[in-house]
Amino acid sequence: MSEVVITVRGESSARVRAEEAAVRVSVVTDGPARGPVVERAQERASSVQDGLVAHLRSGEVSEWSSARVSVWSDRPWNNEGAQLPLVHHAAVELSATFTDAG
């Protein structure tokens, strides 16, 4: 009696349009003086927040938040091995959920 082997292969793909779009944005600034760096980050984040509030009122955004503000400094090295003055950094993280992914 001979042995019969039957092999079946298949593939399937389905695409579903997204109902929501989640976005994360970081506003980052740096410079030689800590105070102005933090102020500049807050000003730029404020303009993004104003846009998100406008989208929230129009119904395009279901929710948004500003969860984290980070401020740090580092002292970089140049190509000759000498340390340079402090560089200050500030970052504001924002996230939003848009009701229409398009």
TIMI-2910 file (N, C-alpha, C, CB; in pm, 1 decimal, decimal comma, always signed):
<rs>
+----------+----------+----------+----------+----------+----------+----------+----------+----------+----------+----------+----------+------+
!      n_x !      n_y !      n_z !     ca_x !     ca_y !     ca_z !      c_x !      c_y !      c_z !     cb_x !     cb_y !     cb_z ! resn !
+----------+----------+----------+----------+----------+----------+----------+----------+----------+----------+----------+----------+------+
!    +83,9 !   -116,7 !     +0,0 !     +0,0 !     +0,0 !     +0,0 !    +88,6 !   +123,3 !     +0,0 !    -95,6 !     -0,4 !   +120,6 !  Met !
!    +56,1 !   +221,8 !    -81,8 !   +138,2 !   +341,4 !    -89,5 !    +85,2 !   +447,9 !     +6,9 !   +141,5 !   +395,5 !   -233,8 !  Ser !
!   +178,0 !   +529,3 !    +56,9 !   +143,7 !   +634,2 !   +152,9 !   +117,8 !   +764,2 !    +77,0 !   +257,2 !   +653,2 !   +258,5 !  Glu !
!    +10,6 !   +834,1 !   +110,0 !    -25,9 !   +960,7 !    +45,6 !    -10,5 !  +1071,8 !   +148,8 !   -172,8 !   +956,3 !    -11,8 !  Val !
!    +63,6 !  +1177,3 !   +111,6 !    +82,1 !  +1292,8 !   +199,0 !    +16,4 !  +1412,4 !   +133,5 !   +233,2 !  +1320,1 !   +226,8 !  Val !
!    -73,4 !  +1475,6 !   +202,8 !   -141,8 !  +1595,4 !   +151,6 !    -97,7 !  +1712,5 !   +238,3 !   -300,0 !  +1578,8 !   +153,2 !  Ile !
!    -43,5 !  +1816,6 !   +175,1 !     +1,4 !  +1937,0 !   +244,9 !    -85,7 !  +2054,0 !   +202,6 !   +151,2 !  +1966,6 !   +215,8 !  Thr !
!   -136,6 !  +2126,3 !   +299,9 !   -221,8 !  +2242,2 !   +271,9 !   -153,1 !  +2364,6 !   +330,3 !   -366,8 !  +2224,1 !   +331,4 !  Val !
!   -139,6 !  +2467,2 !   +248,3 !    -82,3 !  +2593,9 !   +293,6 !   -183,8 !  +2703,7 !   +271,1 !    +50,7 !  +2625,7 !   +219,8 !  Arg !
!   -180,5 !  +2801,4 !   +358,2 !   -272,8 !  +2912,0 !   +340,7 !   -220,2 !  +3038,1 !   +406,9 !   -409,3 !  +2876,4 !   +396,7 !  Gly !
!   -274,2 !  +3148,4 !   +365,4 !   -237,1 !  +3277,2 !   +420,6 !   -360,4 !  +3364,8 !   +423,1 !   -123,0 !  +3343,3 !   +339,0 !  Glu !
!   -367,6 !  +3450,1 !   +522,8 !   -481,2 !  +3540,0 !   +532,0 !   -433,2 !  +3673,2 !   +586,0 !   -592,8 !  +3480,8 !   +621,5 !  Ser !
!   -495,6 !  +3777,6 !   +541,1 !   -460,2 !  +3910,6 !   +588,1 !   -586,6 !  +3995,0 !   +592,9 !   -352,2 !  +3976,1 !   +496,9 !  Ser !
!   -604,9 !  +4064,7 !   +701,8 !   -720,4 !  +4153,9 !   +715,6 !   -672,4 !  +4287,0 !   +771,6 !   -830,4 !  +4091,0 !   +807,8 !  Ala !
!   -718,2 !  +4392,5 !   +713,2 !   -682,2 !  +4526,4 !   +760,7 !   -807,0 !  +4594,7 !   +813,5 !   -616,7 !  +4611,0 !   +647,4 !  Arg !
!   -793,4 !  +4650,6 !   +932,8 !   -904,2 !  +4718,9 !   +997,0 !   -861,3 !  +4862,5 !  +1022,1 !   -946,5 !  +4647,9 !  +1129,7 !  Val !
!   -943,9 !  +4954,3 !   +981,5 !   -913,5 !  +5096,2 !  +1001,1 !   -910,1 !  +5128,8 !  +1150,5 !  -1017,7 !  +5185,2 !   +928,5 !  Arg !
!   -807,7 !  +5199,2 !  +1192,3 !   -793,7 !  +5236,5 !  +1333,7 !   -903,2 !  +5334,6 !  +1373,3 !   -654,2 !  +5298,0 !  +1360,8 !  Ala !
!   -953,5 !  +5318,2 !  +1493,6 !  -1058,1 !  +5406,7 !  +1542,9 !  -1001,0 !  +5525,7 !  +1619,1 !  -1153,5 !  +5329,7 !  +1631,6 !  Glu !
!   -883,6 !  +5505,9 !  +1677,4 !   -818,5 !  +5612,6 !  +1753,2 !   -669,9 !  +5615,2 !  +1719,3 !   -839,6 !  +5593,2 !  +1906,1 !  Glu !
!   -608,8 !  +5729,0 !  +1745,0 !   -464,3 !  +5741,8 !  +1725,4 !   -404,0 !  +5798,7 !  +1853,2 !   -431,0 !  +5832,8 !  +1601,8 !  Ala !
!   -308,0 !  +5727,9 !  +1910,6 !   -238,8 !  +5774,7 !  +2030,5 !   -107,0 !  +5838,1 !  +1988,8 !   -215,1 !  +5658,1 !  +2131,6 !  Ala !
!    -80,8 !  +5957,2 !  +2040,1 !    +38,9 !  +6032,7 !  +2003,3 !   +113,0 !  +6073,8 !  +2129,6 !     +2,3 !  +6157,4 !  +1918,0 !  Val !
!   +245,3 !  +6056,7 !  +2127,6 !   +331,4 !  +6107,1 !  +2235,0 !   +430,6 !  +6204,2 !  +2175,0 !   +405,0 !  +5991,0 !  +2308,9 !  Arg !
!   +443,8 !  +6318,7 !  +2240,2 !   +532,2 !  +6423,6 !  +2190,9 !   +619,9 !  +6470,7 !  +2306,4 !   +450,8 !  +6542,6 !  +2129,8 !  Val !
!   +745,7 !  +6496,7 !  +2277,4 !   +835,5 !  +6556,2 !  +2376,5 !   +884,6 !  +6689,6 !  +2323,7 !   +955,4 !  +6461,8 !  +2408,5 !  Ser !
!   +872,2 !  +6791,5 !  +2406,0 !   +926,7 !  +6923,2 !  +2373,9 !  +1057,3 !  +6934,1 !  +2451,0 !   +825,8 !  +7041,0 !  +2410,7 !  Val !
!  +1169,2 !  +6946,0 !  +2379,8 !  +1301,5 !  +6943,8 !  +2442,5 !  +1378,9 !  +7069,7 !  +2404,8 !  +1380,3 !  +6817,0 !  +2400,5 !  Val !
!  +1440,9 !  +7132,0 !  +2503,5 !  +1527,0 !  +7247,7 !  +2479,1 !  +1657,1 !  +7229,3 !  +2557,2 !  +1455,5 !  +7381,0 !  +2519,9 !  Thr !
!  +1759,5 !  +7301,1 !  +2515,0 !  +1884,5 !  +7300,1 !  +2590,3 !  +1955,4 !  +7433,1 !  +2571,4 !  +1975,4 !  +7182,7 !  +2546,0 !  Asp !
!  +2049,6 !  +7460,7 !  +2659,8 !  +2123,7 !  +7585,7 !  +2652,9 !  +2216,9 !  +7601,4 !  +2771,2 !  +2028,7 !  +7703,0 !  +2646,0 !  Gly !
!  +2287,3 !  +7715,6 !  +2777,9 !  +2388,9 !  +7735,0 !  +2881,2 !  +2334,0 !  +7778,0 !  +3017,8 !  +2486,8 !  +7836,7 !  +2834,3 !  Pro !
!  +2211,2 !  +7831,0 !  +3023,8 !  +2154,7 !  +7878,3 !  +3151,3 !  +2025,9 !  +7802,5 !  +3181,8 !  +2127,7 !  +8031,8 !  +3146,7 !  Ala !
!  +2016,5 !  +7750,3 !  +3302,3 !  +1904,5 !  +7663,6 !  +3340,5 !  +1768,7 !  +7734,9 !  +3333,3 !  +1926,4 !  +7610,6 !  +3481,2 !  Arg !
!  +1757,4 !  +7852,3 !  +3390,3 !  +1629,6 !  +7924,3 !  +3395,8 !  +1567,5 !  +7946,2 !  +3258,4 !  +1648,9 !  +8057,7 !  +3463,6 !  Gly !
!  +1640,5 !  +8007,5 !  +3165,3 !  +1584,9 !  +8029,0 !  +3032,1 !  +1551,0 !  +7899,2 !  +2957,9 !  +1681,7 !  +8109,0 !  +2950,2 !  Pro !
!  +1626,8 !  +7792,7 !  +2982,8 !  +1598,7 !  +7664,5 !  +2916,8 !  +1463,8 !  +7610,9 !  +2963,7 !  +1711,3 !  +7561,0 !  +2946,0 !  Val !
!  +1440,0 !  +7615,3 !  +3095,1 !  +1313,3 !  +7566,7 !  +3150,1 !  +1197,2 !  +7653,6 !  +3101,0 !  +1318,1 !  +7565,5 !  +3305,0 !  Val !
!  +1215,6 !  +7784,6 !  +3101,9 !  +1109,9 !  +7876,1 !  +3054,1 !  +1076,8 !  +7850,3 !  +2907,3 !  +1153,2 !  +8023,2 !  +3072,8 !  Glu !
!  +1178,4 !  +7831,1 !  +2824,3 !  +1156,5 !  +7806,8 !  +2681,8 !  +1081,2 !  +7675,4 !  +2660,3 !  +1290,9 !  +7804,1 !  +2606,4 !  Arg !
!  +1115,2 !  +7572,8 !  +2737,4 !  +1043,9 !  +7444,9 !  +2726,2 !   +898,1 !  +7461,8 !  +2766,7 !  +1111,4 !  +7336,8 !  +2813,5 !  Ala !
!   +872,3 !  +7536,9 !  +2873,3 !   +735,1 !  +7559,1 !  +2918,5 !   +655,5 !  +7639,3 !  +2815,6 !   +734,6 !  +7631,6 !  +3053,6 !  Gln !
!   +717,2 !  +7739,7 !  +2755,7 !   +648,2 !  +7820,2 !  +2653,8 !   +611,2 !  +7736,1 !  +2532,3 !   +736,0 !  +7938,1 !  +2610,5 !  Glu !
!   +705,4 !  +7655,1 !  +2485,4 !   +678,9 !  +7572,1 !  +2368,0 !   +576,6 !  +7463,2 !  +2398,8 !   +808,6 !  +7509,2 !  +2317,1 !  Arg !
!   +584,2 !  +7405,4 !  +2517,1 !   +485,0 !  +7304,7 !  +2555,8 !   +347,2 !  +7368,1 !  +2570,7 !   +526,2 !  +7235,6 !  +2687,3 !  Ala !
!   +343,7 !  +7492,6 !  +2616,8 !   +216,1 !  +7563,3 !  +2631,7 !   +146,7 !  +7582,1 !  +2498,1 !   +237,8 !  +7698,7 !  +2697,9 !  Ser !
!   +223,2 !  +7610,7 !  +2393,2 !   +161,2 !  +7627,3 !  +2260,9 !   +106,3 !  +7494,2 !  +2210,3 !   +263,1 !  +7684,8 !  +2159,8 !  Ser !
!   +174,3 !  +7382,9 !  +2239,8 !   +123,4 !  +7250,7 !  +2202,3 !     -2,6 !  +7220,0 !  +2282,2 !   +230,8 !  +7141,0 !  +2225,8 !  Val !
!     -1,0 !  +7252,7 !  +2411,2 !   -117,7 !  +7229,8 !  +2496,2 !   -238,2 !  +7310,3 !  +2447,3 !    -85,6 !  +7266,2 !  +2641,7 !  Gln !
!   -216,3 !  +7435,0 !  +2405,6 !   -325,9 !  +7517,2 !  +2353,0 !   -388,8 !  +7451,5 !  +2230,7 !   -275,5 !  +7658,3 !  +2317,2 !  Asp !
!   -305,2 !  +7395,2 !  +2143,4 !   -357,5 !  +7325,0 !  +2026,1 !   -436,2 !  +7201,7 !  +2065,1 !   -244,5 !  +7286,1 !  +1933,1 !  Gly !
!   -388,6 !  +7128,3 !  +2165,6 !   -460,5 !  +7009,6 !  +2210,9 !   -594,0 !  +7045,4 !  +2274,1 !   -375,9 !  +6931,6 !  +2309,7 !  Leu !
!   -598,9 !  +7155,5 !  +2348,1 !   -724,9 !  +7200,5 !  +2407,5 !   -824,3 !  +7237,3 !  +2297,6 !   -701,2 !  +7321,2 !  +2501,7 !  Val !
!   -777,8 !  +7304,3 !  +2192,6 !   -865,4 !  +7339,2 !  +2080,1 !   -919,4 !  +7213,0 !  +2013,3 !   -789,7 !  +7426,0 !  +1977,0 !  Ala !
!   -835,1 !  +7112,5 !  +1995,0 !   -879,7 !  +6986,7 !  +1936,1 !   -975,1 !  +6912,0 !  +2029,7 !   -759,3 !  +6898,5 !  +1902,5 !  His !
!   -953,4 !  +6925,1 !  +2159,6 !  -1042,1 !  +6861,7 !  +2257,3 !  -1181,3 !  +6923,7 !  +2249,8 !   -984,7 !  +6875,4 !  +2400,2 !  Leu !
!  -1186,9 !  +7055,4 !  +2239,9 !  -1316,4 !  +7125,2 !  +2230,5 !  -1391,2 !  +7090,7 !  +2102,4 !  -1295,6 !  +7276,0 !  +2238,1 !  Arg !
!  -1317,2 !  +7067,8 !  +1993,6 !  -1382,0 !  +7035,4 !  +1866,3 !  -1419,2 !  +6887,3 !  +1857,3 !  -1290,4 !  +7072,9 !  +1750,1 !  Ser !
!  -1372,6 !  +6806,7 !  +1953,8 !  -1405,6 !  +6665,3 !  +1953,8 !  -1305,1 !  +6577,9 !  +1880,6 !  -1538,9 !  +6646,2 !  +1893,7 !  Gly !
!  -1200,2 !  +6637,8 !  +1827,0 !  -1098,4 !  +6559,9 !  +1756,0 !  -1007,9 !  +6482,1 !  +1851,2 !  -1014,1 !  +6651,6 !  +1669,2 !  Glu !
!   -996,0 !  +6530,5 !  +1975,5 !   -913,9 !  +6465,1 !  +2077,4 !  -1005,9 !  +6421,9 !  +2190,8 !   -800,0 !  +6560,2 !  +2129,7 !  Val !
!   -993,7 !  +6295,8 !  +2231,8 !  -1077,8 !  +6248,8 !  +2342,2 !  -1013,7 !  +6275,7 !  +2478,0 !  -1105,8 !  +6099,8 !  +2327,1 !  Ser !
!   -879,8 !  +6274,1 !  +2483,6 !   -809,6 !  +6305,7 !  +2607,0 !   -664,8 !  +6343,3 !  +2575,9 !   -815,2 !  +6186,4 !  +2705,2 !  Glu !
!   -606,4 !  +6421,1 !  +2664,9 !   -464,8 !  +6453,8 !  +2652,8 !   -409,5 !  +6476,0 !  +2792,2 !   -442,3 !  +6579,3 !  +2562,8 !  Trp !
!   -278,0 !  +6463,9 !  +2806,9 !   -214,9 !  +6487,6 !  +2936,1 !    -70,3 !  +6530,6 !  +2916,2 !   -222,1 !  +6361,7 !  +3024,5 !  Ser !
!    -21,2 !  +6596,2 !  +3018,1 !   +120,0 !  +6632,3 !  +3025,3 !   +170,8 !  +6569,5 !  +3153,7 !   +143,0 !  +6790,3 !  +3022,2 !  Ser !
!   +235,7 !  +6454,8 !  +3141,4 !   +265,4 !  +6373,5 !  +3258,1 !   +401,4 !  +6402,4 !  +3321,5 !   +258,6 !  +6230,1 !  +3220,7 !  Ala !
!   +499,5 !  +6445,2 !  +3243,6 !   +633,5 !  +6453,2 !  +3298,7 !   +707,5 !  +6576,3 !  +3248,3 !   +711,4 !  +6328,1 !  +3264,6 !  Arg !
!   +777,0 !  +6640,1 !  +3340,9 !   +869,8 !  +6747,9 !  +3307,6 !  +1005,4 !  +6706,3 !  +3363,7 !   +822,1 !  +6888,2 !  +3366,0 !  Val !
!  +1106,4 !  +6703,2 !  +3279,3 !  +1240,7 !  +6663,3 !  +3322,8 !  +1337,6 !  +6778,1 !  +3300,1 !  +1288,4 !  +6536,3 !  +3247,4 !  Ser !
!  +1423,4 !  +6800,4 !  +3398,1 !  +1528,4 !  +6902,1 !  +3386,5 !  +1659,2 !  +6836,9 !  +3433,3 !  +1494,0 !  +7032,6 !  +3472,0 !  Val !
!  +1763,2 !  +6847,8 !  +3351,9 !  +1892,0 !  +6789,8 !  +3388,6 !  +2004,3 !  +6869,2 !  +3323,8 !  +1899,6 !  +6641,4 !  +3346,8 !  Trp !
!  +2124,3 !  +6845,3 !  +3372,0 !  +2243,4 !  +6913,5 !  +3319,9 !  +2354,6 !  +6812,5 !  +3300,6 !  +2289,3 !  +7027,3 !  +3415,2 !  Ser !
!  +2439,9 !  +6842,7 !  +3206,1 !  +2559,0 !  +6761,1 !  +3188,6 !  +2674,9 !  +6849,4 !  +3144,7 !  +2534,1 !  +6648,3 !  +3086,1 !  Asp !
!  +2792,9 !  +6797,7 !  +3165,0 !  +2914,6 !  +6871,9 !  +3129,3 !  +2985,3 !  +6791,5 !  +3019,7 !  +3009,6 !  +6894,4 !  +3255,9 !  Arg !
!  +2968,1 !  +6832,3 !  +2893,0 !  +3027,5 !  +6754,6 !  +2783,2 !  +3179,3 !  +6773,7 !  +2774,6 !  +2963,1 !  +6794,4 !  +2650,1 !  Pro !
!  +3240,3 !  +6686,4 !  +2696,7 !  +3383,8 !  +6691,4 !  +2671,2 !  +3407,2 !  +6735,6 !  +2527,4 !  +3450,3 !  +6553,6 !  +2698,3 !  Trp !
!  +3514,5 !  +6809,0 !  +2503,6 !  +3547,5 !  +6844,7 !  +2365,7 !  +3642,2 !  +6740,5 !  +2306,6 !  +3611,1 !  +6986,0 !  +2359,1 !  Asn !
!  +3683,4 !  +6760,4 !  +2181,7 !  +3767,6 !  +6661,4 !  +2114,2 !  +3911,9 !  +6659,3 !  +2167,3 !  +3768,8 !  +6689,1 !  +1964,9 !  Asn !
!  +3948,9 !  +6756,8 !  +2250,9 !  +4083,2 !  +6759,8 !  +2308,9 !  +4086,0 !  +6702,7 !  +2450,5 !  +4136,2 !  +6902,3 !  +2310,0 !  Glu !
!  +3973,2 !  +6653,4 !  +2498,9 !  +3966,6 !  +6591,5 !  +2630,2 !  +3939,6 !  +6685,5 !  +2745,8 !  +4091,0 !  +6521,7 !  +2655,6 !  Gly !
!  +3903,4 !  +6808,8 !  +2715,7 !  +3872,7 !  +6904,8 !  +2821,7 !  +3720,5 !  +6913,2 !  +2840,9 !  +3931,9 !  +7045,3 !  +2787,9 !  Ala !
!  +3679,3 !  +6931,4 !  +2967,6 !  +3536,6 !  +6944,4 !  +2993,9 !  +3491,3 !  +7086,1 !  +2961,3 !  +3504,2 !  +6909,3 !  +3140,9 !  Gln !
!  +3374,9 !  +7093,1 !  +2898,5 !  +3314,7 !  +7220,7 !  +2861,2 !  +3219,0 !  +7265,3 !  +2971,1 !  +3240,9 !  +7209,7 !  +2725,0 !  Leu !
!  +3168,7 !  +7389,1 !  +2964,6 !  +3071,7 !  +7436,0 !  +3064,2 !  +2942,9 !  +7352,5 !  +3060,5 !  +3038,8 !  +7584,7 !  +3040,4 !  Pro !
!  +2866,6 !  +7363,1 !  +3168,6 !  +2741,3 !  +7288,7 !  +3179,4 !  +2645,0 !  +7321,4 !  +3065,0 !  +2674,7 !  +7318,4 !  +3313,0 !  Leu !
!  +2576,1 !  +7218,2 !  +3020,3 !  +2466,4 !  +7234,5 !  +2925,4 !  +2340,9 !  +7186,7 !  +2997,3 !  +2491,4 !  +7154,1 !  +2790,1 !  Val !
!  +2240,1 !  +7272,9 !  +3003,7 !  +2115,5 !  +7241,4 !  +3073,7 !  +2011,5 !  +7196,2 !  +2971,8 !  +2063,8 !  +7364,4 !  +3154,7 !  His !
!  +1929,4 !  +7099,2 !  +3011,0 !  +1826,4 !  +7043,7 !  +2924,5 !  +1693,3 !  +7044,9 !  +2998,7 !  +1863,1 !  +6900,0 !  +2879,0 !  His !
!  +1584,3 !  +7062,1 !  +2925,0 !  +1449,1 !  +7051,6 !  +2980,5 !  +1361,6 !  +6981,4 !  +2877,9 !  +1390,7 !  +7192,8 !  +3017,6 !  Ala !
!  +1274,9 !  +6893,7 !  +2926,5 !  +1184,4 !  +6820,1 !  +2838,3 !  +1046,2 !  +6812,4 !  +2902,0 !  +1239,1 !  +6677,8 !  +2808,9 !  Ala !
!   +943,7 !  +6832,7 !  +2821,0 !   +805,1 !  +6819,1 !  +2864,3 !   +741,5 !  +6712,9 !  +2775,7 !   +726,8 !  +6956,3 !  +2856,1 !  Val !
!   +686,5 !  +6608,4 !  +2837,2 !   +622,6 !  +6500,5 !  +2762,2 !   +471,8 !  +6520,9 !  +2760,7 !   +658,0 !  +6362,8 !  +2822,7 !  Glu !
!   +413,0 !  +6510,2 !  +2643,6 !   +268,7 !  +6524,0 !  +2625,5 !   +217,0 !  +6401,0 !  +2551,8 !   +233,7 !  +6654,7 !  +2547,5 !  Leu !
!    +94,7 !  +6362,6 !  +2581,8 !    +30,5 !  +6254,5 !  +2507,7 !   -113,7 !  +6292,4 !  +2480,6 !    +38,5 !  +6120,4 !  +2585,2 !  Ser !
!   -166,8 !  +6241,8 !  +2369,6 !   -304,8 !  +6272,5 !  +2330,7 !   -362,7 !  +6153,3 !  +2257,3 !   -311,8 !  +6400,3 !  +2242,2 !  Ala !
!   -493,5 !  +6136,7 !  +2267,3 !   -564,8 !  +6034,6 !  +2195,2 !   -662,4 !  +6103,0 !  +2099,9 !   -638,1 !  +5938,1 !  +2292,2 !  Thr !
!   -639,3 !  +6088,4 !  +1969,7 !   -725,7 !  +6147,6 !  +1868,7 !   -837,8 !  +6050,3 !  +1835,5 !   -645,4 !  +6184,7 !  +1741,6 !  Phe !
!   -959,3 !  +6101,2 !  +1818,1 !  -1073,8 !  +6015,0 !  +1792,9 !  -1078,2 !  +5963,2 !  +1650,4 !  -1200,4 !  +6088,5 !  +1823,4 !  Thr !
!  -1011,9 !  +6030,9 !  +1558,7 !  -1006,3 !  +5985,5 !  +1418,9 !   -859,8 !  +5968,2 !  +1381,3 !  -1078,3 !  +6087,2 !  +1321,6 !  Asp !
!   -821,4 !  +5846,0 !  +1349,9 !   -681,2 !  +5818,6 !  +1320,1 !   -631,4 !  +5892,8 !  +1197,4 !   -660,8 !  +5671,3 !  +1301,0 !  Ala !
!   -720,3 !  +5931,2 !  +1107,0 !   -678,6 !  +6002,3 !   +986,3 !   -637,9 !  +6142,7 !  +1016,6 !   -788,2 !  +6002,7 !   +884,0 !  Gly !
+----------+----------+----------+----------+----------+----------+----------+----------+----------+----------+----------+----------+------+
</rs>
